[in-house]
C-alpha cells in the first residue's frame, strides 16, 4: 500500500483536526509577526527620523531573514523531521520579535527583525509540510487552505491590537505581545511526527512502534538526494518553474501593497495616519473571505482552474485602482485586491506540496518560501520608489505580473485534486 493510504488508516479525522488547529495557531503567530510592521513603521519612522530608504530596508530585513529561514528549512525538515523543525523555528520567531520591542536604535531593530525573519521563514514551510503529510488525501487540500486562512486571522488580530491597544500605549507593545506565542508549545510538544517522515527515515518497524500494527507492506518512498538541484531535473522542472513564478508574483504583489498600505492611503487620499491605519485594518479583514472561498473552490473546481482565475482577478482589480475616485471607491478596490491576493496565497500553499514527492516536498516548500522572500525583499523598495510619486506605475506592473502568472498556471499547471502524493 502507499504511504498515503497508511496515513488515511492510522490517523483519525479527530487527530487531523487537532493538528490543523495547532498548526493554525502557529500560522497566526507567523502572520502577526510578519504583518505587524505596517502599523509600527509610521511611529518608528517618526521617532527615529527615518528616510524612505531606511524604512524600506527595515521592512525588507524580515524578508531577507525569511529567505535564510526558507532556504534552511527544506534541509532541516528532511533531516530532523517536521515536528522538531517547527519547534526550532517557532522559538527563534517568538523571542526575536519580542526583543524587537526593546530596540533603542535603528541598527538594533534591523538585527532583531532579521532574526525574526529567519524564524518565520522556517516556521511557515515547516508547518505546511507537517500538516500536509499528516492529513488524508480527501482532506489535505481543504486543510492546507484553512491553515493558510489563519494568516488572515493573525493579520487581523495584530492589526486590531495595533489600532486599539498599541495606538494608546505605544508601538513597542505590538512586539511585547509575542511572548504569549510560547504557549503554543504546550499542545505542539504532545503531537507525533508524520508517518511519511518516520517511514522514509526509519522504516516500518519504527512507524509501528509509534502508530501501531500495520497490515501489509508499504511501498517505498521515492529515494532522492536532498538537494535543490534535484528540483531542476527533467522530471520536476515544469513544476519547479510553476512554483517559482507563482510564489514570486503573489509575494511581490502582497508585500508591495500591504507593507506600505498606511502610506499609500495617506499619499493617495490625503487622510490622517490614524485613519490610514484603520483603512489598512479593513483590507486585512478582506483577506479572510479570500482564503475561505478557495477552501471551498479548491475541491469543487480543482487546483489549476481556481488558481488561474484568482491570479487574473488579482491583476484586473489592481488595474482598476488608478481609475477610481473617492475614499470609499479606493478602499473598495483595495478590498477586492486583498480578497484575490490572499485567495492566491491559500492556493499556492495547498498546491505546492501536492506537486512533489515526499522526498522532495520539504525542499520544494523551502524553495517556494525562498522565492517568496526574494520578492518580499524587493517589494518594499519597489513601492517606496513610487509612493511619493504616483502609485499608477506600480499598479500597472503588478497587474501585468498577475495576469502572466495566471497564464503560466493554465499552460504548465497540472491538476492534483484527489491524486495520491508520491
Secondary structure, DSSP 8 states (H G I E B T S, - for coil): --HHHHHHHHS-HHHHHHHHHHHHHHHHHHHHHHHTHHHHHHHHHHHHT--HHHHHHHHHHHHHHHHHHHHHHHHHHHHH-HHHHHHHHHHHHHHHHHHHTT--SHHHHHHHHHHHHHHHHHHHHHHHHHHHTTS-HHHHHHHHHHHHHHHHHHHHHHHHHIIIIIHHH-TTHHHHGGGGGGGGHHHHTTS---HHHHHHHH-HHHHHHHH----S-----------GGGGGSTTTHHHHHHHHHHHHHHHHHHHHHHTTHHHHHHHHH---HHHHHHHHHHHHHHHHHHHHHHHHHHHHT-HHHHHHHHHHHHHHHHHHGGG--SHHHHHHHHHHHHHHHHHHHHHHHHHHGGGS-HHHHHHHHHHHHHHHHHHHHHHHHHHHHHHTS-THHHHHHHHHHHHHHHHHHHHH----TT----
